[in-house]
């Protein structure tokens, strides 16, 4: 029985074959044909020490996958295609198959995912740190199609405002209601797509003249509020999902690592925000 060292594969080569969708026996048979040249099924059976009937099915599988050719005479003779050609062809088939599977999974399951909003219908997730909050807003913005509404419940600094709202998609209109002086140093690109709304109770507010705000009036306002404070921001995306952001200030400077937010898909919570839009 033939069992020469030139027919043995190392583990790295075998792993490569398996990654290209060959079975263990198919990898052995193909390797034997590369090393030994043209052979019949019986010859291959002797080389890899596998029963003839099994080897015949193995060779036919290799042929169907495009790794080998065969003659039409009896007994058939099998020849390995060039490794680069065969491997590239197999890789392309796998890529195509993976792409088809990705499309199918997305097509069949995305509607279910959108309806439930998240696995196990979990309704609240916590995000910590300003950088992570910004990334989460970007992710939510990618799903938004129609509108974004924001409500800021305290005096927010211009830098944080611009950073948060610049992470929303540029093609979707944004409405923001600010409880306190409006932003006067808004980023130029944001001015074109963000509409600032004043609170409904503004006419009844006697403590600060917010109707004609200026940069100076904002500075005056900040001098009157606590430098150490929390403010909250509610964001509503397409009336389907929301984010409640809590921003702590120390001496009027945001403590970025202490910023935290809840990503919320609770229908009752979202209904409350929608009622204020």
C-alpha positions as CSV (number, residue, x, y, z in Angstrom):
1,X,0.0,0.0,0.0
2,X,1.4,3.4,-1.0
3,X,2.1,5.7,2.0
4,X,5.0,8.0,1.0
5,X,5.8,11.2,2.9
6,X,5.2,13.3,-0.2
7,X,1.4,12.6,0.1
8,X,1.2,14.0,3.7
9,X,-0.3,17.4,4.4
10,X,0.7,19.8,7.2
11,X,-2.0,21.2,9.4
12,X,-1.8,24.7,7.9
13,X,-2.5,23.5,4.4
14,X,-5.3,21.2,5.6
15,X,-6.9,24.2,7.4
16,X,-6.7,26.3,4.2
17,X,-8.5,23.5,2.3
18,X,-11.2,23.2,4.9
19,X,-11.7,27.0,4.9
20,X,-12.3,26.8,1.1
21,X,-15.2,24.4,1.7
22,X,-13.4,21.1,1.1
23,X,-14.0,18.1,3.3
24,X,-11.1,16.4,5.0
25,X,-11.2,13.5,2.4
26,X,-11.6,16.0,-0.5
27,X,-8.5,17.8,0.7
28,X,-6.5,14.6,0.9
29,X,-7.6,13.5,-2.6
30,X,-6.9,16.8,-4.2
31,X,-3.5,17.0,-2.5
32,X,-2.6,13.5,-3.7
33,X,-3.5,14.4,-7.3
34,X,-1.4,17.5,-7.1
35,X,1.6,15.6,-5.8
36,X,1.2,12.4,-7.8
37,X,-0.4,13.7,-11.0
38,X,-3.2,12.0,-13.0
39,X,-4.7,9.0,-11.2
40,X,-7.7,6.7,-11.2
41,X,-10.1,6.5,-8.2
42,X,-8.4,3.2,-7.3
43,X,-5.0,4.8,-7.3
44,X,-6.2,7.7,-5.1
45,X,-7.8,5.2,-2.8
46,X,-4.5,3.5,-2.3
47,X,-2.6,6.7,-1.7
48,X,-5.0,8.2,0.9
49,X,-6.0,4.8,2.3
50,X,-9.7,5.2,1.9
51,X,-12.2,2.7,0.5
52,X,-12.7,2.9,-3.3
53,X,-16.4,3.7,-3.2
54,X,-15.9,6.6,-0.8
55,X,-13.0,7.9,-2.9
56,X,-15.1,7.8,-6.0
57,X,-17.8,10.0,-4.4
58,X,-15.1,12.2,-3.0
59,X,-13.5,12.8,-6.5
60,X,-16.9,13.5,-8.0
61,X,-17.5,16.1,-5.3
62,X,-14.1,17.7,-6.1
63,X,-15.1,17.8,-9.7
64,X,-18.4,19.4,-9.0
65,X,-16.7,22.1,-6.9
66,X,-14.3,22.8,-9.7
67,X,-11.1,21.5,-8.2
68,X,-10.4,18.6,-10.7
69,X,-11.1,17.4,-14.2
70,X,-11.8,13.8,-15.3
71,X,-11.7,11.8,-18.5
72,X,-14.6,10.0,-20.1
73,X,-12.9,6.6,-20.5
74,X,-13.1,3.6,-18.1
75,X,-11.8,3.7,-15.6
76,X,-11.9,7.5,-15.3
77,X,-8.7,9.4,-14.7
78,X,-8.6,12.5,-12.6
79,X,-6.3,15.5,-12.9
80,X,-6.0,18.3,-10.4
81,X,-6.5,21.8,-11.6
82,X,-3.8,24.4,-10.9
83,X,-4.1,25.2,-7.1
84,X,-4.2,29.0,-7.7
85,X,-7.0,28.7,-10.2
86,X,-9.0,26.2,-8.2
87,X,-8.6,28.0,-4.9
88,X,-9.6,31.4,-6.3
89,X,-12.6,29.9,-8.0
90,X,-13.6,28.3,-4.7
91,X,-13.1,31.5,-2.8
92,X,-15.3,33.5,-5.3
93,X,-18.0,30.9,-4.9
94,X,-17.8,31.2,-1.1
95,X,-17.9,35.0,-1.3
96,X,-20.9,34.9,-3.5
97,X,-22.6,32.4,-1.2
98,X,-21.9,34.5,1.8
99,X,-23.2,37.6,0.2
100,X,-26.4,35.8,-0.8
101,X,-26.8,34.5,2.7
102,X,-26.3,38.0,4.2
103,X,-28.9,39.5,1.9
104,X,-31.4,36.7,2.7
105,X,-30.9,37.0,6.5
106,X,-31.2,40.8,6.3
107,X,-34.3,40.6,4.1
108,X,-36.1,38.0,6.2
109,X,-35.1,39.2,9.7
110,X,-34.7,43.0,9.5
111,X,-38.4,43.6,9.5
112,X,-38.8,41.5,12.6
113,X,-35.8,43.3,14.2
114,X,-37.3,46.7,13.3
115,X,-40.6,45.8,14.8
116,X,-39.2,44.6,18.1
117,X,-36.3,47.1,18.1
118,X,-33.9,44.8,19.9
119,X,-33.4,41.2,20.8
120,X,-35.6,39.9,23.6
121,X,-37.5,43.2,23.4
122,X,-35.2,44.8,25.9
123,X,-36.5,48.4,26.2
124,X,-33.6,50.2,27.9
125,X,-29.8,50.2,27.4
126,X,-27.3,52.4,29.2
127,X,-24.4,54.1,27.4
128,X,-21.6,55.7,29.4
129,X,-19.1,58.4,28.4
130,X,-19.6,61.3,26.0
131,X,-17.7,59.6,23.1
132,X,-19.9,56.5,23.4
133,X,-23.0,58.6,23.5
134,X,-22.0,60.4,20.3
135,X,-21.3,57.1,18.6
136,X,-24.8,55.8,19.7
137,X,-26.4,58.9,18.3
138,X,-24.6,58.3,15.0
139,X,-25.9,54.7,15.0
140,X,-29.5,55.8,15.7
141,X,-29.2,58.4,13.0
142,X,-28.4,55.8,10.4
143,X,-31.7,54.2,11.1
144,X,-33.7,57.4,11.0
145,X,-35.6,58.3,7.8
146,X,-37.9,61.2,8.6
147,X,-37.1,63.5,11.6
148,X,-35.2,64.1,14.8
149,X,-36.6,66.0,17.7
150,X,-34.6,67.2,20.7
151,X,-35.4,68.8,24.0
152,X,-32.7,70.3,26.2
153,X,-33.8,70.9,29.8
154,X,-31.1,73.3,30.9
155,X,-28.3,75.6,29.9
156,X,-26.0,73.7,27.6
157,X,-22.6,74.9,26.4
158,X,-22.1,75.5,22.6
159,X,-19.3,72.9,22.2
160,X,-21.3,70.0,23.6
161,X,-24.4,71.1,21.6
162,X,-22.5,71.2,18.4
163,X,-20.8,67.9,19.0
164,X,-24.0,66.0,19.8
165,X,-26.1,67.4,17.0
166,X,-23.3,67.2,14.4
167,X,-23.4,63.4,14.8
168,X,-27.0,63.4,13.4
169,X,-27.4,62.7,9.7
170,X,-27.2,65.8,7.5
171,X,-30.1,64.8,5.3
172,X,-32.7,64.7,8.1
173,X,-34.3,67.9,9.6
174,X,-33.8,68.5,13.3
175,X,-36.0,70.5,15.7
176,X,-34.6,71.4,19.1
177,X,-36.4,73.0,22.1
178,X,-34.0,74.6,24.6
179,X,-35.0,75.5,28.1
180,X,-32.6,78.4,28.6
181,X,-30.7,80.7,26.3
182,X,-30.5,79.4,22.8
183,X,-27.2,78.5,21.2
184,X,-25.6,81.5,19.7
185,X,-22.4,79.9,18.5
186,X,-24.0,77.1,16.5
187,X,-21.8,75.3,13.9
188,X,-22.4,76.8,10.4
189,X,-23.5,73.5,8.9
190,X,-26.0,73.0,11.8
191,X,-27.6,76.3,11.3
192,X,-28.8,75.2,7.9
193,X,-30.7,72.1,9.1
194,X,-31.6,72.7,12.8
195,X,-34.7,74.7,13.9
196,X,-34.5,76.1,17.4
197,X,-37.8,76.3,19.2
198,X,-38.5,78.2,22.4
199,X,-40.5,76.7,25.3
200,X,-44.2,77.1,25.3
201,X,-44.1,78.9,28.7
202,X,-41.5,81.5,27.5
203,X,-44.0,84.3,27.7
204,X,-44.5,83.5,31.4
205,X,-40.8,83.4,32.2
206,X,-39.9,86.5,34.2
207,X,-36.5,85.6,35.5
208,X,-34.5,86.1,32.3
209,X,-35.2,87.9,29.0
210,X,-34.9,85.0,26.6
211,X,-36.8,86.6,23.7
212,X,-33.8,88.5,22.2
213,X,-30.7,86.4,23.3
214,X,-27.2,87.5,22.5
215,X,-23.8,86.1,23.3
216,X,-23.5,88.6,26.1
217,X,-26.9,87.7,27.5
218,X,-25.9,84.0,27.5
219,X,-22.8,84.7,29.5
220,X,-24.8,86.7,31.9
221,X,-27.2,83.8,32.3
222,X,-24.4,81.3,32.9
223,X,-23.1,83.5,35.7
224,X,-26.5,83.2,37.4
225,X,-26.8,79.4,37.2
226,X,-24.9,76.9,39.2
227,X,-21.6,76.0,37.6
228,X,-21.9,72.5,39.0
229,X,-25.1,71.1,37.5
230,X,-26.8,68.3,35.6
231,X,-28.8,68.9,32.4
232,X,-30.8,66.4,30.4
233,X,-31.4,66.1,26.7
234,X,-34.2,64.0,25.1
235,X,-33.7,62.9,21.5
236,X,-36.5,61.3,19.5
237,X,-35.7,59.5,16.2
238,X,-38.6,59.0,13.8
239,X,-40.9,58.7,16.8
240,X,-39.6,55.1,17.3
241,X,-36.6,55.2,19.5
242,X,-35.2,57.8,22.0
243,X,-32.2,58.7,24.0
244,X,-32.2,60.4,27.3
245,X,-28.7,62.0,27.9
246,X,-27.5,63.2,31.3
247,X,-24.7,65.7,31.2
248,X,-22.9,66.8,34.4
249,X,-21.0,70.1,34.7
250,X,-18.3,71.1,37.1
251,X,-17.4,74.8,37.0
252,X,-19.4,75.0,33.8
253,X,-17.2,72.4,32.1
254,X,-18.7,69.0,31.0
255,X,-17.3,66.0,32.9
256,X,-17.1,63.8,29.7
257,X,-16.4,60.5,31.4
258,X,-19.4,60.9,33.7
259,X,-21.9,61.6,30.8
260,X,-24.4,58.8,30.6
261,X,-27.5,58.1,28.5
262,X,-30.3,55.6,28.2
263,X,-31.2,54.3,24.8
264,X,-34.9,53.7,25.1
265,X,-37.5,51.9,23.0
266,X,-40.2,51.9,25.7
267,X,-43.4,52.8,23.8
268,X,-44.9,54.7,26.9
269,X,-41.7,56.8,27.3
270,X,-41.7,57.6,23.6
271,X,-45.4,58.5,23.7
272,X,-44.6,61.1,26.4
273,X,-41.9,62.7,24.3
274,X,-44.1,62.6,21.2
275,X,-46.8,64.5,23.1
276,X,-44.4,67.4,23.5
277,X,-43.2,67.5,19.9
